[in-house]
């Protein structure tokens, strides 16, 4: 889909936009999003970033996805300017303006921006979504001095429901105006007044109704010796300690003694086993240390670039 095509869909007589979900709350499916709720989402984002009719928005992501669609909805709500480009890992390479008030990107595009800061326009706010941000990239963002924000949300909630600024400390996500969260069964439950209450498949530490941390996916949790292991949390702690040239992930296998045994799968060379083992023992809690390390020439990825956990 192009932005011109989505604009025609937005301008149609329908009160809904049909969107495909990513599977955050179950199997991927087609849903109808009320245009009025998309406009309310745009309003919340505009308040957070102090956007107005004079703002300049720029999108580096496709309107096939909710994050891309919402950039045009924000333009329509504000009456401001929106420019866009074909998504690539060379964002803003052909951008001709001098300043952007809100730039929407994914983590891989942030790397190019940091590598080419000298040729970039002035960017007041950068909004990153679509995938987790590795700790090494977080460090580079903090060192750059740019105002970069990480979003949490999904198609079902008309894009993000919470945002946090990337800084030296991993601060909690904070919900946007009027939205509250809870975790009655450990999973994050989102309440958007007068519209929707939805339980995600993300395990969350809810600090209060407006602040939370995501620990990982509920369907990825490993129970080893009666203790829970959140693979995403383990990976985040290991990421800066292992050679970042090589992908890796934490998964599990059945085990007679432990029920499940955590294992680490990596593209690193087999002769790095001793180094990886030492890092795991130094960084992780005892029950989180992988019982086995598996070396693969290539780790399989999903179509959108995320690791496929096997």
C-alpha positions as CSV (number, residue, x, y, z in Angstrom):
1,X,0.0,0.0,0.0
2,X,1.1,3.6,-0.7
3,X,0.3,6.7,1.3
4,X,-1.8,7.9,-1.7
5,X,-3.8,4.7,-1.5
6,X,-4.3,4.9,2.3
7,X,-5.3,8.5,1.9
8,X,-8.1,7.5,-0.4
9,X,-9.2,4.8,2.0
10,X,-9.2,7.3,4.9
11,X,-11.3,9.7,2.8
12,X,-13.9,7.1,2.0
13,X,-17.4,7.0,3.6
14,X,-16.5,4.1,5.8
15,X,-16.2,4.7,9.6
16,X,-13.6,2.0,9.8
17,X,-10.1,1.2,8.5
18,X,-9.3,-2.5,7.9
19,X,-5.9,-3.4,9.3
20,X,-3.9,-6.6,9.6
21,X,-2.6,-7.4,13.1
22,X,0.8,-8.8,13.9
23,X,-0.4,-11.4,16.4
24,X,0.3,-9.5,19.6
25,X,-2.9,-10.7,21.2
26,X,-3.3,-14.0,19.3
27,X,-3.1,-15.2,15.7
28,X,-2.7,-12.5,13.0
29,X,-6.1,-11.4,11.7
30,X,-7.9,-8.6,10.0
31,X,-9.7,-6.1,12.2
32,X,-11.7,-2.9,11.8
33,X,-10.4,0.2,13.5
34,X,-12.8,3.0,14.1
35,X,-11.6,6.2,12.4
36,X,-12.7,8.2,15.5
37,X,-10.4,6.1,17.7
38,X,-7.5,6.6,15.3
39,X,-8.1,10.3,15.5
40,X,-8.1,10.2,19.3
41,X,-4.8,8.3,19.2
42,X,-3.4,11.0,16.9
43,X,-4.6,13.6,19.4
44,X,-2.8,11.9,22.3
45,X,0.5,11.7,20.3
46,X,0.2,15.4,19.2
47,X,-0.2,16.4,22.9
48,X,2.8,14.3,24.0
49,X,5.1,15.8,21.4
50,X,3.5,19.3,21.4
51,X,2.7,19.1,17.7
52,X,0.5,21.6,15.9
53,X,-0.6,22.8,12.4
54,X,2.9,24.1,11.7
55,X,4.7,20.8,12.5
56,X,6.6,18.8,9.9
57,X,6.1,15.0,10.1
58,X,8.2,12.5,8.1
59,X,7.6,8.8,7.8
60,X,10.2,6.2,6.9
61,X,7.8,3.2,7.4
62,X,5.1,1.8,5.2
63,X,1.4,2.5,5.6
64,X,0.9,-1.2,5.3
65,X,1.5,-1.1,9.0
66,X,-0.4,0.8,11.7
67,X,2.6,2.9,12.6
68,X,2.8,4.2,9.0
69,X,-1.0,4.7,8.7
70,X,-1.0,6.8,11.9
71,X,1.5,9.3,10.5
72,X,-1.1,10.3,7.9
73,X,-3.9,10.3,10.5
74,X,-1.8,12.7,12.6
75,X,-1.3,14.9,9.6
76,X,-5.1,15.0,9.0
77,X,-5.9,15.6,12.6
78,X,-3.4,18.5,12.9
79,X,-3.6,19.9,9.4
80,X,0.2,19.9,9.3
81,X,2.7,18.8,6.7
82,X,3.7,15.1,6.1
83,X,6.4,13.8,3.9
84,X,7.4,10.2,3.4
85,X,9.8,7.9,1.6
86,X,10.0,4.3,0.5
87,X,11.1,2.3,3.5
88,X,14.8,1.3,3.4
89,X,17.8,1.1,5.7
90,X,19.0,4.4,4.3
91,X,16.4,6.8,5.8
92,X,16.4,10.5,4.9
93,X,19.1,9.9,2.2
94,X,17.0,12.1,-0.2
95,X,15.2,14.3,2.3
96,X,15.3,17.9,1.1
97,X,14.0,19.8,4.1
98,X,15.8,21.4,7.0
99,X,13.8,20.3,10.0
100,X,11.5,17.5,11.1
101,X,9.3,17.7,14.2
102,X,8.5,14.0,14.4
103,X,10.3,11.3,12.5
104,X,8.9,7.7,12.6
105,X,11.3,4.9,12.1
106,X,12.3,1.3,13.1
107,X,15.5,0.4,15.0
108,X,17.5,-0.6,11.9
109,X,16.9,2.8,10.4
110,X,18.2,4.5,13.6
111,X,21.6,2.9,13.0
112,X,21.9,4.6,9.6
113,X,20.9,8.0,11.1
114,X,23.6,7.7,13.8
115,X,26.2,6.7,11.2
116,X,25.4,9.7,9.1
117,X,24.5,12.4,11.7
118,X,26.5,15.1,9.8
119,X,24.2,14.9,6.8
120,X,20.9,14.7,8.7
121,X,18.3,17.5,9.0
122,X,17.5,18.9,12.4
123,X,15.2,16.3,14.0
124,X,13.3,17.4,17.1
125,X,11.8,14.0,18.0
126,X,12.4,10.5,16.7
127,X,9.8,7.8,17.4
128,X,11.0,4.2,17.2
129,X,8.6,1.3,17.0
130,X,8.1,-2.1,15.4
131,X,10.9,-4.1,17.2
132,X,12.9,-4.1,20.4
133,X,15.9,-1.8,20.6
134,X,19.1,-3.6,21.5
135,X,21.2,-2.2,24.4
136,X,24.1,-1.3,22.2
137,X,21.8,0.9,20.0
138,X,20.4,2.5,23.2
139,X,23.9,3.4,24.2
140,X,24.6,5.0,20.8
141,X,21.3,6.9,21.0
142,X,22.1,8.3,24.4
143,X,25.6,9.4,23.3
144,X,24.2,11.2,20.2
145,X,22.2,13.7,22.3
146,X,19.1,13.2,20.1
147,X,15.6,13.1,21.6
148,X,14.6,9.6,20.8
149,X,11.5,7.8,22.1
150,X,10.5,4.2,22.2
151,X,6.8,3.3,21.7
152,X,4.7,0.4,23.0
153,X,1.4,-0.5,21.2
154,X,-0.2,-2.6,18.6
155,X,-2.6,-2.5,15.7
156,X,-5.6,-3.3,18.0
157,X,-4.9,-0.1,20.0
158,X,-4.4,2.2,17.0
159,X,-0.6,2.3,17.4
160,X,1.2,3.2,20.6
161,X,-0.5,3.5,24.0
162,X,2.7,4.3,25.9
163,X,6.0,6.0,25.2
164,X,9.4,6.3,27.0
165,X,12.4,8.5,26.2
166,X,15.6,6.6,25.7
167,X,18.1,7.6,28.3
168,X,20.9,6.3,30.5
169,X,18.4,4.5,32.7
170,X,15.8,2.1,31.3
171,X,12.7,4.1,32.4
172,X,9.3,2.5,32.4
173,X,6.8,3.1,29.6
174,X,4.3,5.7,30.5
175,X,0.8,5.6,29.1
176,X,-0.7,8.4,27.1
177,X,-3.6,10.6,28.3
178,X,-6.5,8.6,29.8
179,X,-5.0,5.1,29.1
180,X,-4.4,2.8,32.0
181,X,-2.8,-0.7,32.4
182,X,-2.9,-3.6,34.8
183,X,-1.6,-7.2,34.9
184,X,-4.1,-9.4,36.7
185,X,-2.6,-12.6,35.4
186,X,0.9,-11.3,34.7
187,X,0.1,-10.2,31.2
188,X,-0.3,-6.6,30.3
189,X,-4.0,-5.5,30.1
190,X,-4.7,-2.1,28.4
191,X,-7.8,0.0,29.0
192,X,-8.7,2.8,26.6
193,X,-11.8,4.5,28.1
194,X,-15.0,4.2,26.1
195,X,-13.5,1.9,23.5
196,X,-11.5,-1.2,24.4
197,X,-9.9,-3.3,27.1
198,X,-7.5,-5.8,25.7
199,X,-5.1,-8.3,27.3
200,X,-1.8,-8.7,25.4
201,X,0.6,-11.6,25.3
202,X,3.3,-9.6,27.0
203,X,4.4,-10.3,30.5
204,X,4.6,-7.0,32.4
205,X,5.8,-5.5,35.6
206,X,3.1,-2.9,36.3
207,X,4.4,-0.1,38.6
208,X,1.1,1.8,38.7
209,X,-1.8,2.2,36.3
210,X,0.3,4.5,34.1
211,X,3.8,3.0,34.2
212,X,5.1,-0.5,33.3
213,X,8.0,-2.5,32.1
214,X,7.7,-5.3,29.5
215,X,9.5,-8.5,30.6
216,X,8.9,-10.6,27.5
217,X,6.3,-12.7,25.7
218,X,4.1,-15.0,27.8
219,X,4.5,-17.8,25.2
220,X,8.3,-17.5,25.4
221,X,8.5,-17.9,29.2
222,X,10.7,-20.9,30.3
223,X,10.0,-22.6,33.6
224,X,13.1,-24.4,34.7
225,X,13.3,-26.0,38.2
226,X,10.1,-24.2,39.1
227,X,11.5,-20.7,38.3
228,X,10.5,-18.5,35.4
229,X,13.0,-17.3,32.9
230,X,12.1,-14.5,30.5
231,X,14.3,-15.0,27.4
232,X,14.0,-11.4,26.2
233,X,15.2,-10.1,29.6
234,X,18.2,-12.5,29.5
235,X,19.0,-11.5,26.0
236,X,19.0,-7.9,26.8
237,X,21.5,-8.4,29.7
238,X,23.8,-10.5,27.6
239,X,23.6,-8.4,24.4
240,X,26.3,-5.9,25.3
241,X,28.5,-8.6,26.8
242,X,28.7,-10.9,23.8
243,X,30.2,-10.2,20.4
244,X,27.4,-8.1,18.7
245,X,28.5,-9.3,15.3
246,X,26.7,-12.6,15.9
247,X,22.9,-13.1,16.5
248,X,21.8,-15.2,19.4
249,X,18.7,-16.0,21.3
250,X,17.5,-18.0,24.4
251,X,15.1,-20.9,24.0
252,X,14.5,-24.2,25.8
253,X,14.3,-28.0,25.5
254,X,12.5,-30.5,27.6
255,X,14.6,-31.8,30.6
256,X,13.8,-34.6,33.0
257,X,15.4,-32.9,36.0
258,X,14.4,-29.3,35.4
259,X,11.2,-29.6,33.3
260,X,12.7,-27.2,30.8
261,X,16.3,-26.4,30.3
262,X,17.3,-23.0,28.9
263,X,19.6,-23.1,25.9
264,X,21.5,-20.4,24.0
265,X,21.5,-20.5,20.2
266,X,24.1,-18.4,18.5
267,X,25.8,-17.7,15.1
268,X,29.1,-17.2,16.9
269,X,31.9,-19.7,16.1
270,X,32.1,-22.8,18.3
271,X,35.5,-21.8,19.6
272,X,33.8,-19.0,21.5
273,X,32.0,-21.5,23.8
274,X,34.2,-20.8,26.8
275,X,33.9,-17.1,26.5
276,X,30.1,-17.2,26.2
277,X,29.8,-19.6,29.2
278,X,32.0,-17.2,31.3
279,X,29.8,-14.2,30.4
280,X,26.6,-16.1,31.2
281,X,27.9,-17.2,34.6
282,X,29.0,-13.6,35.4
283,X,25.9,-11.8,34.2
284,X,22.9,-14.1,34.8
285,X,21.2,-15.5,37.9
286,X,22.1,-19.1,38.5
287,X,18.7,-20.5,37.3
288,X,19.0,-18.5,34.0
289,X,22.4,-19.8,32.9
290,X,21.9,-21.9,29.7
291,X,22.4,-25.6,30.2
292,X,23.6,-25.9,26.6
293,X,25.0,-23.7,23.8
294,X,24.0,-24.5,20.2
295,X,26.1,-23.1,17.4
296,X,24.3,-22.5,14.0
297,X,25.7,-21.1,10.8
298,X,22.5,-19.0,10.3
299,X,19.7,-18.2,12.6
300,X,16.3,-18.1,10.9
301,X,14.4,-14.8,10.8
302,X,10.8,-13.9,10.3
303,X,9.7,-11.8,7.2
304,X,9.9,-8.6,9.3
305,X,13.4,-9.4,10.5
306,X,12.8,-10.8,14.0
307,X,14.5,-14.0,15.2
308,X,12.4,-17.1,14.7
309,X,12.6,-19.0,18.0
310,X,12.7,-22.7,17.2
